[in-house]
Every structure is written in structure tokens, then in C-alpha cells.
């Protein structure tokens, strides 16, 4: 079916309806999560529907959110230094309606320090707050230091039913990743997907709410102790081929469930929409880009329903505002390691024309479309690695000393072949990547679902 055939049946989201929907996002969450599609959700006797989630860690602060279950409740947060004796309350207790978020901005922390936290709750006639969840985190590091991070991509959570093979794969990979004891995780896109999220502009939040809640639930064992940094993928409902108001509708759901840094979180700045940003950790600069939202096809009404986000290869773009910000961010970089992350290149060079137009090919696409401009910037400013997702296999290729590195897939079952991607060397296993940083080098290791190391390489500081 062509997009033009379906467009007539979908009402355009007006500014007034967007504001109304944004204002009642809580009601949308409650409606979606109390429906029959929550087969793997915790029983109503559990106080939290979704466990604590860590985001936006800085030298002095961190953001923690948790989603209340089906009863009105009161919750408080306490923090202490790791192995400390006394818990310190962080603000007054919060009251929340069913299926609404508890959000805590925790400040006055010390850089490069490990902290423990716990959530206390009471519901109904309960008289006192009792611990219901706990975790730990490390605050942002500055300067040369040693630490571990992890990378995951393409679970497509929301596409597959609970207990299905892809979801079981995701659970096993996340269990492996959680054991890495990483200080943060980079999620390189297609974290969520739901029916029509790539093809059609979304006019309500139900699909997004269900998919994001499922993602939060299944990565919970990781993000309870590991801050999450996300990237926009093809299936997030935020494609530039959709009207702006529909994109913003879905982005409100994303920001509620997977809060990212915004333009004010770190000195490097970024987007108010939390869809591109940069941060440093130790002596590494991480630049997180959005290839989806600013790529606007010349003829969106003529796009087929599957695998056509742009009409021409050179329509893949991060947009001039993001490009200028990227150039400024790299120009100002003082970190000796510099990594750029994006769901797929701003171009394509795959095994066939449809996959090329869809942005596949990794390093093969270094000189196609706008990726050539990005590649030249990375070369000029001594970026060592371009991390990406999208192609669902492990890949590491090098152009001009820049590694184009794809950390496999942590859930989606489609393992694209040489005929589709054009890759000469790749590993089709599911899994994740480990990033070990020291002042002397940064080492990336590909690890499959069985825990076996597939490939490893290191880069040196500039």
C-alpha cells in the first residue's frame, strides 16, 4: 500500500489536539498500560509497574524515574555513598496516581563517585514508607580515567509478543550486559517499534506507550544500575516524512519513558527535544546524533509502506542546525577520545538498491550523500569511532583510520546477509559490545548472546 492511499484515512494532528494530548499523557499511559496487552507486567500487588530508570548523570546530579502501578501511592527516594551507613532523604515524598511517573532530580553529588539509592513507598492504608527497589550509579567522570560502558542496538521492542523468541533473546542479552557492571549504556536506536510506527504518522500515543513501557520493563535489570543514553531509530515514530505535530506527539512519550539529555544538561548542548546531544565521560567525547527526524523526503506521499524513508540517497540528513552543532562540538573537543554515534550513516552503500536507499552499508557509505560531510568532519577532528546500528549484525570496518562499528543486535531476529548489506566481514550473532576505557587506549569487544568474544580492537588517544 502506498502512503498516499493511507494518508486520507488518518486525520492530521492539529496544534490544539497536540497540546491536549500532551497535557493528558498520563491518562494515555494509564489507558494503554491497563489494557489487555500487558501480559508480562508485574502483578497489581507490586507497588511499581516499571522499576527505577537512571538518566542524565552529571558530575553533581542524576535523574531517576519509576512508574507507579495501579493504585495511588506515595514514594520517596534516599541516597548514600556506596557502602555508606546512613541513607539521606532526597526531597519530600511524592504522591502519584495510578500509572504515573515518580521523577527525582538528585543533586549535590560528587563527581566520579559511586552512590546507592533506594525507593520507599506506601499505598492505601499502609502507615509507613517501605523500601521497594534499590540500585546504584556512578557520577560523571572528568579527565583521564578508567571505566567500562556498554552498547546495545535494535531490539525493536514492541514488535514481538511477550515470551516470543526475540524477547527471550533480548532478556538474555540484557542479563549479560547487566553483569558487565558498566557505568552507562549507549542504545543506538530502534529501541522500540510498533505497527505502523515507521510507515504512518501517529495520531495517538497508544502504540508508543505500549512499546516504550515494554522496553523499559525488559531493560530494567540493566538501567536499575546503569544510566541510559538513547538514539532515535527508524521505528520511533519520529521520521521527518511525518508532520511536525505528529512527531512531537510521539516524542513526548519517548521523553517520559526514556529521558535523554537536552540542550542544558551538558556544556556541549544539544536539542530541546532530547533527540541529539553530546557529553563527556572521563577523557571521551560521545556525540549522539539523530538521522531520522531531519531527513525529509521530497515526495512523502509517494513512499511505499515498507523500507522507504527517503526518495533519494542524498535526502538522508541531520539538518543544518544539527550539522552546525556537530561541527562546533567537534571543533571545541579537548577529549583525547572522540566517538560519534548515529542509528545509521547519512547515506548508504549496501548490497542492493533498496537497502542502499534505506541507509545500510556502514563504512561502505562513508562517501555517499551527507555522510561524506560527516566523515570529513570526523577525519578533520580526529574521531576514532563511528558507532551505529540498523543492520543487525556485528561489523567493524575502517576508513581513513575511523572505525565504523556496529555492536550487533540485542533482540530483532533479522540478520541481514552480504547480499543485502554488502559487508565482506561480519558476525550474525545477537549480543552487545563492551567498551573499556583507560588513559592509554579504548578497547571495544563484541560479545554474543552466549558470552563468547567474537572480535576486539583498540584505538589510541589523539
HELIX and SHEET records of a PDB file:
HELIX    1   1 UNK A    3  UNK A    7  1                                   5    
HELIX    2   2 UNK A   15  UNK A   23  1                                   9    
HELIX    3   3 UNK A   25  UNK A   33  1                                   9    
HELIX    4   4 UNK A  165  UNK A  178  1                                  14    
HELIX    5   5 UNK A  206  UNK A  218  1                                  13    
HELIX    6   6 UNK A  220  UNK A  223  1                                   4    
HELIX    7   7 UNK A  244  UNK A  257  1                                  14    
HELIX    8   8 UNK A  300  UNK A  302  5                                   3    
HELIX    9   9 UNK A  313  UNK A  315  5                                   3    
HELIX   10  10 UNK A  320  UNK A  331  1                                  12    
HELIX   11  11 UNK A  353  UNK A  357  1                                   5    
HELIX   12  12 UNK A  362  UNK A  365  5                                   4    
HELIX   13  13 UNK A  371  UNK A  380  1                                  10    
HELIX   14  14 UNK A  418  UNK A  421  1                                   4    
SHEET    1   A 3 UNK A  48  UNK A  55  0                                        
SHEET    2   A 3 UNK A  62  UNK A  68 -1                                        
SHEET    3   A 3 UNK A 101  UNK A 106 -1                                        
SHEET    1   B 3 UNK A  88  UNK A  89  0                                        
SHEET    2   B 3 UNK A  73  UNK A  81 -1                                        
SHEET    3   B 3 UNK A  94  UNK A  96 -1                                        
SHEET    1   C 4 UNK A  88  UNK A  89  0                                        
SHEET    2   C 4 UNK A  73  UNK A  81 -1                                        
SHEET    3   C 4 UNK A 114  UNK A 123 -1                                        
SHEET    4   C 4 UNK A 130  UNK A 138 -1                                        
SHEET    1   D 6 UNK A 227  UNK A 230  0                                        
SHEET    2   D 6 UNK A 184  UNK A 187  1                                        
SHEET    3   D 6 UNK A 147  UNK A 152  1                                        
SHEET    4   D 6 UNK A 431  UNK A 437 -1                                        
SHEET    5   D 6 UNK A 441  UNK A 448 -1                                        
SHEET    6   D 6 UNK A 453  UNK A 460 -1                                        
SHEET    1   E 6 UNK A 277  UNK A 281  0                                        
SHEET    2   E 6 UNK A 284  UNK A 288 -1                                        
SHEET    3   E 6 UNK A 337  UNK A 341  1                                        
SHEET    4   E 6 UNK A 385  UNK A 388  1                                        
SHEET    5   E 6 UNK A 402  UNK A 407  1                                        
SHEET    6   E 6 UNK A 394  UNK A 399 -1                                        
END                                                                             
